[in-house]
Amino acid sequence: MFLLITLKKPMLIGIAFIIIIIILTISLYNSSPVLSTLAVTEEHITMLDEIFKIRNKAFLEGDLEKIESLYNKRTTLGKWAYEHQSKKNELSPHLGR
């Protein structure tokens, strides 16, 4: 009680505002729906394994056309990823070409 008397009114308003914001944030965080699990099936694992096999074989053979087919070059990130991969191929002269 003594603490409340000695604090100035603007300070009390600020503390109350911060407490309200914290309470609202916690309540929104707890009530937001969250996907607790992501279903990864055997089919997904098989598809990813096949993509990695294709990519690795194309990389070892230096086949940029096959590597290019794995990237979505209509997006900026896809272009950057493909460019990065092609630079890795250029910097690996020991690989079959």
C-alpha positions in Angstrom: 0.0 0.0 0.0 2.9 2.3 0.8 4.3 1.7 -2.7 1.0 2.8 -4.3 0.9 6.0 -2.3 4.5 7.0 -3.1 4.2 6.5 -6.8 3.0 9.3 -9.0 -0.2 9.0 -11.0 1.6 8.8 -14.5 3.8 6.0 -13.2 0.8 4.0 -11.9 -0.9 4.4 -15.3 2.2 3.2 -17.1 2.6 0.2 -14.8 -1.1 -0.7 -15.2 -0.8 -0.4 -19.0 2.2 -2.7 -19.1 0.4 -5.3 -16.9 -2.7 -5.2 -19.1 -0.6 -5.7 -22.2 1.2 -8.6 -20.7 -2.1 -10.3 -19.6 -3.6 -9.8 -23.1 -0.5 -11.2 -24.8 -0.5 -14.2 -22.6 -4.2 -14.9 -23.1 -4.0 -14.5 -26.9 -0.9 -16.7 -27.0 -2.7 -19.5 -25.0 -6.0 -19.2 -27.0 -4.4 -19.2 -30.5 -4.9 -22.5 -32.4 -1.6 -24.2 -33.0 -1.0 -27.2 -35.2 0.5 -29.5 -32.6 1.8 -32.2 -35.0 2.7 -32.3 -38.6 1.8 -35.5 -40.3 4.8 -36.8 -42.3 3.9 -40.0 -44.1 6.1 -42.6 -45.6 5.1 -41.2 -49.0 6.6 -37.8 -48.1 9.8 -39.5 -47.0 10.0 -41.5 -50.2 9.4 -38.4 -52.3 12.1 -36.4 -50.5 14.5 -39.3 -50.7 14.0 -39.5 -54.5 14.5 -35.7 -54.9 17.8 -35.9 -53.0 19.0 -38.9 -55.1 18.2 -37.0 -58.3 19.9 -33.8 -57.0 23.0 -35.6 -55.8 23.4 -37.7 -58.9 23.0 -34.5 -61.1 25.5 -32.7 -58.9 28.1 -35.4 -59.2 27.6 -35.7 -63.0 27.6 -31.9 -63.4 24.2 -32.0 -65.1 22.8 -28.5 -64.6 19.7 -29.1 -66.7 18.6 -31.9 -64.3 19.4 -29.7 -61.3 17.5 -26.8 -62.8 14.3 -28.9 -63.0 14.3 -29.2 -59.2 14.1 -25.5 -58.6 11.1 -23.1 -59.0 12.7 -20.3 -60.9 9.5 -18.3 -61.1 10.2 -17.1 -57.5 13.1 -15.0 -56.3 14.2 -17.6 -53.7 14.0 -20.4 -56.3 16.3 -18.3 -58.6 18.7 -17.6 -55.8 18.8 -21.3 -54.8 19.5 -22.4 -58.3 22.2 -19.8 -58.8 23.8 -20.9 -55.6 23.7 -24.5 -56.7 25.1 -23.7 -60.1 28.0 -21.8 -58.5 28.7 -24.8 -56.4 28.9 -26.9 -59.5 31.4 -24.4 -61.1 33.6 -24.5 -58.0 33.8 -28.3 -58.0 36.1 -29.1 -60.9 36.9 -32.5 -59.6 33.3 -33.7 -60.3 32.5 -35.5 -63.6 31.7 -33.2 -66.5 
